[in-house]
Amino acid sequence: MFQFRKRIFLVNRDLQFRYAKSAGVAGIISSLLTAAVLLYPLFVFKILVIPKFLPAPILASIALAVLLNIILISGFSLFLTHRLAGPVYGLLREFRRIAAGFFGHEMRVRKEDELKYLIRNFNEASVALREMTDLDIISIENVIESIESGESIDLAKNELKTIAKRLKARITWTEKEGLDD
């Protein structure tokens, strides 16, 4: 049996409403400019003459057209911003997870996401962090085993110094030492 998934279009309300408001203002301005460009020649050449007093049905139809324009443009902009806000919200959630020390989780990339490239790179970075952490854990466990088995303390110290250098290098990484794109 076919199941409908509930879609949440207001993932990040602040972001989406900000863009919806901007789109609504742009829609009103473009409608007014279009109306002015179309009606101006009609008034200049006296093809169309508006009486000094507009009847109520004409005013009501103008108000309804403006209201429909705002509603349609705002609704459409909310629909479109969902494709941007969803991945941004997901990335923020994953950044919080990494900040808490949980590496290696990969975000699901949807075909319609606008930030596919960014999500793929985030996933690669998350997996790389997990792999580096796993290697560090293995190195530390090897040092512990060598100490417990009574092997040379000097070898264990050297291995710990190597691990410490590797960790410090990751923390003090600068762009000069980084990857070239």
N, C-alpha and C positions, 0 to 999 in steps of 0.2 A: 504494500500500500504506500502511496506517495505521501510524504510528510512535508508540510510547509515549515520552513525555518523562520523564526521570528527575526526580522531585520531591525536593528536599532540604527536609525539614521542620525540621531543626535549623540554621537560618540564623544565629541569634545565641544560642548555647547558654546563656550567662549569663542573658540576659533571659528566654528561654523556660523554663529550669529554675526560675528564681525564681517565675514565675507558675504553673508546674506544681506546685511544692511548696505554694504558697499555696492552689491549687485542691484539692490532695490533703488538706491540713489542713481546709479548709472542708468538703470532702466527708465526712470522718470526723466532724467536729463535727455536721454536719447529720444524718448517719445516726444518731449516738448520740442526738441530740435527738429525732429522729423515733421511734426505738425507745422512748425514755423516755416520750414523749407517748402512744404507742399502748399500751405495756405497763403504765404506772402504774395506770390505772383497773382493769385486769384483776387486778393484785395487791391493790389496795385493797379491791375487792369480792370477793376470794378466788375469782375465776373461774379464775385461773391460779396454780398453786402450783409453785414450783421446788423440787425436793428439795435437801437440803443438799449432796449430791454430784451434779454433772452427769456423765452418762455421756460417754465419749470421743467417740462419733459426734456428739453435740450440740456439744461443744466444737470438734471439727474443722469442723463445718459453720459455726459462728460465725466461726472463724478464716478459713475459706475465703471467707465472705461479705465480711469486712473486707478481705481481700487483693484480692479481685476489685473491690471498691469503689475501693480505692486505685489499682489498675492502670487501671481504666476512666476514672476521673476524671483521672488524670495524663495518660493517653494522649489523652483528648479535649482537655485544656487545651493540650497540645503542638500538637495539630492547629489549635486556634483561635489560639494565639499566633503561629503561622506567618504568619497574615494581618497581624499587626502587626509581627513581627520582620523579615520580608522587606523591606517598605518602609523601615523604620528603617535596616536594614543598607545598602540602596541609597542612602538619603539621606546616610549617613555617608561612603560611597564617593565620592559626588558632591561633598560638602563638601571632601573631601581634594583632589579634582581641581581645584576652584575655588581652594583655598588654594595649589595649585601654579601657578596662573595660567592654567588652561585653562577658558575661559568658553564658554557657548553650548550645551553638551550638554544635551539634554532627557531626563529619565527617562521610561521607559514607564509609563503608568498602567494598571493592571489593574482590571477591574471589581470584583473581590473584595477589593481593597486597602482597608484601613480608613483609610488616611491619604491618600485621593485628593485632598482639598482642599489639604493641605499640599504634596503632590507637584506639583500644578498651579501653586501659587504659587511653589514653588522653580523650576520650569521657566520661569515668566515672569521671575523675577529673573535667572536665568542668561542668558536670551536678552537681557534689557535690559543686563546687564553686557557681553555680547558686542557689542551694538550701540553702546554708549557707547565701548568700547575701539576699535572700528572707526572711529568718528568721530574719536577722538583721533589715531589713526594717520594718517587722511586729512589732518587738520589739520597734523600734523608733517611729513608728506610734502610738503604744499603749501608750508610754510615752507622746507624744504630746496630745493625747486624754485625758489622765488623768490630764495633766496640764490645758488644756482648760476647762475641766469640773469642775475644782476647787478642785480636790482631793489633797491629801497631797503632798506638794513639796518634802518632805523627801523621800517618796516612789518613786517619779519620779527620784530624784537624785540617789537613790540606784539602780534603774533599769538602768539608764545611766552608772553608774559605772560598773555594771555587763556586759553590752554591751561592754564597753571600755576594760574590762579585757579579754573578749572573743576575741575581735579583736586583742589586743596586743598578746595574746597567739598564734594566728595564724601567726602573723608576726615573733615572736621570737621562733618559733618551732625549736627544734634541733633534731638531729637523735636519741639521747638518749631517748627523749620523744616520738619518732615517732613509726610508725608501724613496727612490726617484720614480715619479709617475710618468 
